[in-house]
Amino acid sequence: MSVCRSNVSRMGHLDLSRVSGQVWTKDHPDYEKAAQPHQLAVQQSPEAVAIPTDVEDLRAVLEAVREAGLTLAVQAGGHGASEDLAGSVLVRMDSFDQLTVDEQGRRAVVGAGVRAEALATALAGTALFAATGTSPDVSLVGLTLNGGHSWLSRMVGTSAQTVRRVELLRPDGEHGWVDDSSDPELMRVLRGAGGVLGVVTAIELDLVHAPGAMAGSLTFAPADGPAAWRAMRDAEVDDAVSIFAASMRMPDAPFLPEQVRGKSWVGVQALALDGQVAAIDAVRAAASPLSDQVGPIGPEGVAALTNDPRDAGASAGLSVLLTGLPDEAIDAMLGWHRTDAGAAVVLLGVRRLGGALDRPGRPAIAGTRGATWLMSAIAPMPPGAADATRAALAQLGEVVAPWVAPGGLPTFLGSTERLDRVLTGEDLAALHALRERLGASVIRPTRL
Ligand SMILES: Cc1cc2nc3c(=O)[nH]c(=O)nc-3n(C[C@H](O)[C@H](O)[C@H](O)COP(=O)(O)OP(=O)(O)OC[C@H]3O[C@@H](n4cnc5c(N)ncnc54)[C@H](O)[C@@H]3O)c2cc1C
């Protein structure tokens, strides 16, 4: 926050008249709406919001920001919003909507405004899968610059590690592609802490060809949760199989559809790129599923596996890496979720790590470093409930503390957490050194 204050005190006149895209300054009647991120728990009050039309226009914003002594903050949808943006101009990347799929070469070029759903739609019928997260609404650039865990991670590593090259507007105004041979250190840091080095306009990603992919989704009554989670943990899977499990506890809220309102259940989902669904068979055999769906899946069907919420809302989360998932951990997590405090959390999930995540892959600053499970909890924050929600998540943090591993992926940081929670001191120093080398003080040091 001290950075923001000093920026404000040095603030000169902000002249965005050379920008041809849309601009909202604080006196504009739609300013508040334009400044709002998807994550409504974060109040953003940037000096202005701009949607530049192309690279030249983006450069014009950058220059105006520099002349005014401000910083530039970039967002796609703002699912990962983390701080007030006083002292910054917020740039949204909607106009950077390039999307090209090279089926033969198994790669795609996606602009910074492209959301996972648009890529999944473009890939329909190709049997080519991208390393997107569970939300169809999140941008590929926002996901990969912050690490990213996907259904493909056990096969290809983090989403960031599927990035072949990055198109970047550097703080000095130079624009072009960077890859592992032209600037290895810049690429390493872009893969996980990439939001503070410049403005990324596009990325090129690997795609995975999986014509025989199968997916399975089972739900169970909460009483069967411990057995289902144990079977999911013990299932032998190869690296082409990803498995997620969740305990769901929905509030009795009138806006929810009747079939889920006030209900609790446990779910296990698997995506088998090689078509091997033995893990789902093992989980099915361990308890009596309430629902049971197994079948072929294409890239366009992946988002439906978890049906993540799409509406903007205020929420808080807790996500940690785990060293293991012994019976005690399963019982502690699922038991806590049934308590009064646990009612704050709608989703308490675990994802199996390992496979390619433990192999070197493309150099990346953020990774899961040998941890075996990823735990995430999501808690909506209705007005006035922020303190109670945060207290519940802190309690969950204590419950899982015995199994927490260091590190993590920045995509899973809560809105109040900083990069030092997941990066080593050495990597943070490397990030600062790179900002220095690029002259990136004009880029807002988000989460630093
Ligand atoms: C429902 C839901 C499900 C999710 N599931 C997963 C999941 O399965 N796996 C996972 O890893 N994550 C997941 N996430 C987290 C998500 O990937 C992060 O919030 C991520 O930051 C992407 O969100 P966004 O596209 O809205 O980015 P934004 O919030 O818009 O941007 C986040 C940050 O990225 C940087 N950034 C974005 N665009 C640019 C750019 N063009 N140039 C430079 N910097 C930029 C900036 O620092 C910015 O502050 C999920 C989030 C939600 C809400």
The ligand as an SDF file (V2000), in Angstrom:
LIG
                    3D

 53 58  0  0  0  0  0  0  0  0999 V2000
  -14.5530  -20.1210  -10.4260 C   0  0  0  0  0  0  0  0  0  0  0  0
  -13.0460  -20.0950  -10.5370 C   0  0  0  0  0  0  0  0  0  0  0  0
  -12.3650  -21.2810  -10.8210 C   0  0  0  0  0  0  0  0  0  0  0  0
  -10.9760  -21.2630  -10.9370 C   0  0  0  0  0  0  0  0  0  0  0  0
  -10.3170  -22.4400  -11.2220 N   0  0  0  0  0  0  0  0  0  0  0  0
   -8.9780  -22.4370  -11.3400 C   0  0  0  0  0  0  0  0  0  0  0  0
   -8.2640  -23.6260  -11.6670 C   0  0  0  0  0  0  0  0  0  0  0  0
   -8.8480  -24.6910  -11.8810 O   0  0  0  0  0  0  0  0  0  0  0  0
   -6.9220  -23.5730  -11.7480 N   0  0  0  0  0  0  0  0  0  0  0  0
   -6.2410  -22.3970  -11.5390 C   0  0  0  0  0  0  0  0  0  0  0  0
   -5.0130  -22.4210  -11.6090 O   0  0  0  0  0  0  0  0  0  0  0  0
   -6.8800  -21.2530  -11.2330 N   0  0  0  0  0  0  0  0  0  0  0  0
   -8.2220  -21.2360  -11.1290 C   0  0  0  0  0  0  0  0  0  0  0  0
   -8.8760  -20.0780  -10.8320 N   0  0  0  0  0  0  0  0  0  0  0  0
   -8.1080  -18.8470  -10.5760 C   0  0  0  0  0  0  0  0  0  0  0  0
   -7.8710  -18.0210  -11.8470 C   0  0  0  0  0  0  0  0  0  0  0  0
   -7.0750  -18.7720  -12.7330 O   0  0  0  0  0  0  0  0  0  0  0  0
   -7.1760  -16.7110  -11.4620 C   0  0  0  0  0  0  0  0  0  0  0  0
   -8.1010  -15.8950  -10.8270 O   0  0  0  0  0  0  0  0  0  0  0  0
   -6.4590  -16.0060  -12.6170 C   0  0  0  0  0  0  0  0  0  0  0  0
   -5.8530  -14.8500  -12.1300 O   0  0  0  0  0  0  0  0  0  0  0  0
   -7.2410  -15.7150  -13.8720 C   0  0  0  0  0  0  0  0  0  0  0  0
   -8.2940  -14.8120  -13.7480 O   0  0  0  0  0  0  0  0  0  0  0  0
   -8.5450  -13.6570  -14.8450 P   0  0  0  0  0  0  0  0  0  0  0  0
   -8.3820  -14.1420  -16.2090 O   0  0  0  0  0  0  0  0  0  0  0  0
   -9.8300  -13.0020  -14.4680 O   0  0  0  0  0  0  0  0  0  0  0  0
   -7.3100  -12.7500  -14.5550 O   0  0  0  0  0  0  0  0  0  0  0  0
   -7.2840  -11.3040  -13.8680 P   0  0  0  0  0  0  0  0  0  0  0  0
   -7.8440  -11.3920  -12.5030 O   0  0  0  0  0  0  0  0  0  0  0  0
   -7.8980  -10.3500  -14.7920 O   0  0  0  0  0  0  0  0  0  0  0  0
   -5.7230  -11.0670  -13.7830 O   0  0  0  0  0  0  0  0  0  0  0  0
   -4.9880  -11.5990  -12.7250 C   0  0  0  0  0  0  0  0  0  0  0  0
   -3.6150  -10.9920  -12.7280 C   0  0  0  0  0  0  0  0  0  0  0  0
   -2.8980  -11.5110  -13.8580 O   0  0  0  0  0  0  0  0  0  0  0  0
   -2.0980  -10.4990  -14.4330 C   0  0  0  0  0  0  0  0  0  0  0  0
   -2.5270  -10.2830  -15.8020 N   0  0  0  0  0  0  0  0  0  0  0  0
   -3.7070  -10.6150  -16.3780 C   0  0  0  0  0  0  0  0  0  0  0  0
   -3.6920  -10.2980  -17.6920 N   0  0  0  0  0  0  0  0  0  0  0  0
   -2.4900   -9.7530  -17.9420 C   0  0  0  0  0  0  0  0  0  0  0  0
   -1.8520   -9.2470  -19.1080 C   0  0  0  0  0  0  0  0  0  0  0  0
   -2.4670   -9.2470  -20.2780 N   0  0  0  0  0  0  0  0  0  0  0  0
   -0.5900   -8.7670  -18.9950 N   0  0  0  0  0  0  0  0  0  0  0  0
    0.0610   -8.7610  -17.8180 C   0  0  0  0  0  0  0  0  0  0  0  0
   -0.4980   -9.2300  -16.6790 N   0  0  0  0  0  0  0  0  0  0  0  0
   -1.7440   -9.7280  -16.7410 C   0  0  0  0  0  0  0  0  0  0  0  0
   -2.2410   -9.2710  -13.5720 C   0  0  0  0  0  0  0  0  0  0  0  0
   -1.2310   -9.2590  -12.5870 O   0  0  0  0  0  0  0  0  0  0  0  0
   -3.5810   -9.4830  -12.8980 C   0  0  0  0  0  0  0  0  0  0  0  0
   -3.6630   -8.8420  -11.6540 O   0  0  0  0  0  0  0  0  0  0  0  0
  -10.2560  -20.0510  -10.7420 C   0  0  0  0  0  0  0  0  0  0  0  0
  -10.9450  -18.8610  -10.4680 C   0  0  0  0  0  0  0  0  0  0  0  0
  -12.3230  -18.8720  -10.3760 C   0  0  0  0  0  0  0  0  0  0  0  0
  -13.0450  -17.5890  -10.0950 C   0  0  0  0  0  0  0  0  0  0  0  0
  1  2  1  0
  2  3  1  0
  2 52  2  0
  3  4  2  0
  4  5  1  0
  4 50  1  0
  5  6  2  0
  6  7  1  0
  6 13  1  0
  7  8  2  0
  7  9  1  0
  9 10  1  0
 10 11  2  0
 10 12  1  0
 12 13  2  0
 13 14  1  0
 14 15  1  0
 14 50  1  0
 15 16  1  0
 16 17  1  0
 16 18  1  0
 18 19  1  0
 18 20  1  0
 20 21  1  0
 20 22  1  0
 22 23  1  0
 23 24  1  0
 24 25  2  0
 24 26  1  0
 24 27  1  0
 27 28  1  0
 28 29  2  0
 28 30  1  0
 28 31  1  0
 31 32  1  0
 32 33  1  0
 33 34  1  0
 33 48  1  0
 34 35  1  0
 35 36  1  0
 35 46  1  0
 36 37  1  0
 36 45  1  0
 37 38  2  0
 38 39  1  0
 39 40  1  0
 39 45  2  0
 40 41  1  0
 40 42  2  0
 42 43  1  0
 43 44  2  0
 44 45  1  0
 46 47  1  0
 46 48  1  0
 48 49  1  0
 50 51  2  0
 51 52  1  0
 52 53  1  0
M  END
$$$$
